[in-house]
Amino acid sequence: MKKIELEEIKREKFDFKENSVEIMDLDTLKRTYAETNPITLEPLKGIHHYQLIDRIAGMLNLHGIKYEIKEIFAAQNKDKNTPGVVIAPHIEKEFGKGAVEAHCLRRIYTTIQINDNEDDDSNTGLVIAYHQDGIQIAIGPNIKMCHNQCILSPERYVSTYGGASKVKDLEKLLNVVDDWLHNFDSQRQDDISVLQKMRTIMLTYRDVAELVGHLNFIRVGSDCHMTNDGKYPLSQGQISDFTEAYLRQYNKLLKAGDDTVMSLYEVYNLATTLYKPELMNIPTITTQNLAWTDMLINKFGLC
């Protein structure tokens, strides 16, 4: 995937009819139409999306952590009652058709890249998802070669809705993030240890086939409401994409006469490649990522 430079994504206009996802920088996001409660005039989630990014950037500054705010993704969705993108006609009339200023963006996803303690393989990604359901924040290694985000523990994820990680109060949510940053060095080492252990576990063709079967069992059980949380690592389409990616790599090694055994680390990243805002539904990116890790931790005893 081509690396996107922030200079390439400054926008004057959006076209969500042509593009399901638009990419921008923080300055562009700040120019969009900010949605508020019609009675209190306060942000619907207690904070606007751009304010949330600014708050977390300020926390990183206080902790003396080097970072870079990467590209910001905004997505449309098919929900007629709460669409991901709404255009304010009176603003569009003032600024022109498709103007950035006229767009109310309800589905936002971005990564703040942390460069402290980086190595040749990875730095750290602090991901923020802001959407109709609420706010999700997670932290973990970002694999440089493929820009794959890893979330390696439930303790590295917090949300304002759903599940055990739910924190309703915005300040409490930000306190969790502050704790991550306070303990950044030790948590970074713990995460790297998990990735290193993945590199030592080798998987044969049969092992991966068994893994694919397990993913299908989890997905079917969840869709049939036979499990409690309703979350799974990969959807049906993603399982097919994951299997195809594995088979392509397997056959490439086979034809070259190389060892076809792959490390768990390699197989793990075949799935995390799919967890991108331009490829899937923004609210499910972090939860599926974490579900994938949970499955592997339980199966291979990674922690």
N, C-alpha and C positions, 0 to 999 in steps of 0.2 A: 504494500500500500504506500502510495506517494506521501512523503512527509509534507505536512501543510505548514507553511510559514505564515505567521500572523500578519505580515505585510500583504499577503495575498487575500485576506479575508475581511478587509474593511468594506462595509456595505453601505450603499445609499438606498438600495431597494431589495425587497424580498419577493419571492414568487413561490408560495407554498403549493400552488396548483401544479407547477412544473416540478418542484422539488419537495419531497416529503420531509427532508431535513435541510436546514440552512446553517451555515457555519459562520461564526463571527468572533470578534475580540470583545474584551470587556467594555471598552469605550462605546462600541456599537450597541451592546446590550443595554447600557445606561441610557441610550437615546430612545429605546422602545417605550411603548405606552405602559405605564405602571398601573396594574390593576389594584383597586382598593375596595374595601367594604363600602357600599353605597350610603350607609348610615353613619358609621364612625369615621370613614375616610382613612382608616388604618389599613396597612397591608393585610391581605387575607390570611397569610400564615405568620403574621407577626413581624415579618421582614420581607422586603422585596428580594428577588433573586440576586440582583447585582449587589445589594447591601450585604447579603449573606457571604458572597465571595469576598467582598471588602473586609468584613469582620474577621473572617478566617485568615486572610492575608495579614491583617493587623496583628493577629495572635502569633503568626509565624515570625513577624518582625520582632515582637516582644521576646520571643524565645531565641532570637538570633539565628534563625534557621534560613538557609538560602533556598529560594524557591523561584518558580516561574509559572505564571498562570497560562495554561495552554489554551488551545482553541475551545470555543463554546458552541455546543450543538443545541439547536432548537428544533423541535419536531411537532408535526401535526399528528392528530389521531382521528379515529373514525367515530368517536363518541359525540353524538349530536347535541347532547345536553351540556357537556363540558369539553368542547373542542380544545385541542392543544394550542391553536392559534386563532385569535379573533382580531378583526380589523375594525378600528374606530373610524366610522365614515367621516365625521367632522374633522378629524385630524388628517385623514387622507385627502380630503378636499383642500385643506390648507397646504399640505406638503407635496401632494401629487400621488398618482396611482402607484401602489406598491411601496410607498415610503416606509423606511425603517420606523420612523416616529409614530406611524399609525398602527403598528402591530403590537398587540398584547400577546406575550409569549408565556404559556403556562407549562411548557415541558422543556426544561433546561438541563443540560448535562455538561459538566466540565471536569477537568483534572488539573489540580495544582501539583506541579512536578517539584519534588523536594530533592535537592542535589547533595545535601549533607550525607556523608557515609556511603556515597555511591561507589560501585565497583564497575568492572568492565562489563558485567552482565546486566546489572539493573541499577536503577535509582528507586525513589519511592513516589507513588502516586497517592494523593489525597483526592478522592473523587466526591463530587457533589451532584446529587440529582434533586431537582426542585420541580415538582409537578402537582397535578390536581389532587393526588392522594396525600401528599405531604412532602417532607424533606428526608432524604437519605444521605448519609455521609459514611465513607469507608476509607481505610488506609491500608496500604500494603505495597510490596515490591512492584515496580513497573519494569517489565522486561524490555530492554532497549531495542533489541533486534526487531521485534515484532510489535512493539508498543502494547503489549498485553498486560492488563491489570490483574494482579493477584490479591485476593482477600483470603488470608490464611487462618483466620480465627474469628469466631463470633464476637470476641471482645474488640475486634477492629471494625465493627459495624454498628451504627446507631441510626434510628429512624424515629420520626414523630408519629408513626402509625404501625399497627400490626406486630404480633409476635413478642418474644421476650426482650427484644432490643428496643422496644417502644419507649420513647421519652416525650411526653406531651408538651412539657414546658420548653420553650426555645432556649432559655438560658441554661437549663440543665443539659440540653443537647450540646450546646457550645462548651459547657464544662467538660463533657466527655472528650470532645476534640482537644481541649486544652490539656487534659490528662495524657492523651496520646502524645502530644508535642512535648510535654514535660518528661515523659518516659521514652522519648523517641529513640535514643541510642540503644537501650536494652531491647525494645520491641523490634527494632530493625534487625538486631542480631538473632533474635528468636525466629523471625520470619526467614532470614537467610539460612538458618539451620534446617528449617523445614524443606526449603528448596534443595539444599545440599543432600538431604536424605532422599529426596525424590530422584536425584541423579544416581544414587547407588542401587535403586530398585529396578531390575531389568524385566521387561515384559515381552513374552513371546506372542506370536500370532494368536494362539489359543487364549492367552491371558487377556488380550485386547478384545477378542470375540466375546469372552465371558463378561468383560466390562460393558460392552455394548448391550448385551442381553440384560444386564443389571440396570442399565440406564433406561431401557424400554420398560422393564418391570416397574421401576419407580414412576415413570411418566404415566403409564396406564393406571397404576394404583392411585395416583394423584387425580387424574382426570375422572376416574370413577368414584372419587371421594372415599377411597378405602384407606387413605392416610389422613392424618390430622392437619398438617400444615399447608397442604395444597401447593407446595413448592417442589420443583425438581431441577436438576442441573441443566438438562437440555430438553427442549421441546422435540416433537416428532421430526420436524424438518431439520432441526439442529443435529439430532442424532444421525440423520442421513448425511448431513454435511461433514460431521465429525468422522463418520465411518469412511466416507469417500476420501477425506484428507489422509486418513491413516493408510488406506489401501494404496493410494497413489505413492505415498512415501515407502510403503512396504515393497511394492512392485519395483520402484526405482532402485532400492537396495538389492532386491533379488536379481534384477537384470544386470546390475553392476558386479554381481558375485560377492557382495559385501554381506556382513552379518545382519540379518533382518531383525534381530532383537533390539528393541528401543527402550530407553530409560523411561521411567514414569514421568520424569520432568518433561521429556519430549512429548509424550502422549497428553499430559496435562495441558500443555500449551496449545495443542491442536484444538482444544475446547475453548480456552480463554481467548483465542483469536476471534471467536464468534461473539464475544461479549463487547460489542461496540455499538454506540448510539446510532450509527448509520445502518446497522444490520438488524437491530431488534428493538423491542418496546422499552423505552427508557426506565419505567418503574421496575422492570424485572431484571435489569442488568446486574445490579449488585446482589440481589437475592439469589439469582441463579449461580452467580460466581461463587458465592458463599456455600450454596448447596453442593456444588461440584467439589469444593475443598472438603466439606464435611464428609461426603461420601468416601473420598480417598483417604482421609484421616482414619475413618472407622475401618476401612477395608485393609489398609496397609500399616496402621499403627504409627502414623507420622509424628505424633506428639507424645 
